[in-house]
């Protein structure tokens, strides 16, 4: 079970997402919406999700996240940033550099 970070009571929608390492995207605002509301107007929330993450709740608890893509490039970036093989290769390359193997970009 993972622990959830408690949001500010004064402004529950003001939480920011953490920027992933290597991500070229800025952190986005988050909106929290009940599943019943999403089901009633999914197309609206897909449009909103292009600008901000939509946290979907079920019975008051976070159940999922709706992430929209404004372009094919955004979709490609998302897939690359979350692809396990790509992430594994990056981790291996970083480990090799720490061990003194390889050539740093600054030295090339």
C-alpha positions in Angstrom: 0.0 0.0 0.0 1.4 3.4 -0.9 1.0 6.5 1.2 -0.8 9.4 -0.4 0.4 13.0 0.1 -2.3 15.0 1.8 -3.4 18.0 -0.2 -3.9 21.5 1.4 -7.3 21.9 2.9 -7.4 25.5 1.8 -6.9 24.7 -1.9 -7.3 21.1 -2.8 -7.0 21.8 -6.5 -3.7 23.6 -6.2 -1.5 20.5 -6.0 1.3 20.3 -8.5 2.7 17.2 -10.0 6.4 16.4 -9.7 8.4 16.9 -12.8 9.9 13.6 -13.9 13.7 13.5 -14.6 14.4 14.1 -18.2 10.9 15.4 -18.8 10.7 18.4 -21.1 7.1 19.1 -19.9 6.3 21.6 -17.1 4.4 20.4 -14.1 0.7 20.7 -14.7 -2.2 21.7 -12.4 -4.4 18.9 -11.2 -8.1 18.8 -11.0 -10.0 16.3 -8.8 -13.3 15.0 -10.3 -15.7 12.2 -9.2 -16.1 9.2 -11.5 -19.8 9.9 -11.9 -19.1 13.4 -13.2 -16.4 12.1 -15.7 -18.9 9.5 -17.0 -21.5 12.1 -17.6 -19.2 14.3 -19.8 -16.0 12.4 -20.8 -15.3 14.5 -23.9 -15.2 17.7 -21.8 -12.7 16.1 -19.4 -10.6 14.8 -22.3 -10.3 18.3 -23.6 -9.4 19.7 -20.1 -6.9 16.9 -19.7 -4.8 18.4 -22.5 -4.0 21.2 -20.1 -4.1 19.6 -16.7 -4.2 16.2 -15.1 -7.6 15.0 -14.0 -7.6 12.9 -10.9 -10.6 10.6 -11.0 -12.0 9.7 -7.6 -14.3 6.8 -6.6 -16.1 7.2 -3.3 -13.8 10.1 -2.4 -10.5 8.2 -3.1 -8.2 8.7 -6.0 -8.8 5.9 -8.5 -7.0 7.0 -11.6 -5.7 9.8 -13.7 -6.9 11.1 -17.0 -4.0 12.6 -19.1 -4.7 14.3 -22.4 -2.4 14.8 -25.3 -2.5 18.0 -27.3 -0.5 16.5 -30.2 1.0 13.3 -31.5 4.4 14.5 -30.2 3.0 14.8 -26.7 1.7 11.2 -27.0 5.1 10.0 -28.3 7.0 11.8 -25.4 4.6 10.2 -22.9 5.2 6.7 -24.3 9.0 7.2 -24.3 9.1 8.6 -20.8 7.2 5.6 -19.5 8.7 2.8 -21.6 10.4 0.2 -19.3 13.2 -0.7 -21.8 14.1 2.9 -22.5 14.2 3.7 -18.7 16.3 0.6 -18.1 18.8 1.7 -20.8 19.1 5.2 -19.4 19.7 3.8 -15.9 22.5 1.5 -17.3 24.1 4.3 -19.2 24.1 6.5 -16.1 25.6 3.7 -14.0 28.3 3.1 -16.6 29.3 6.8 -16.5 29.5 6.7 -12.7 31.8 3.8 -12.9 34.0 5.7 -15.4 33.0 3.9 -18.6 31.8 5.7 -21.7 32.3 9.3 -22.8 30.5 12.2 -21.2 28.8 14.6 -23.6 31.0 17.4 -22.3 34.1 15.5 -23.3 32.9 14.7 -26.8 
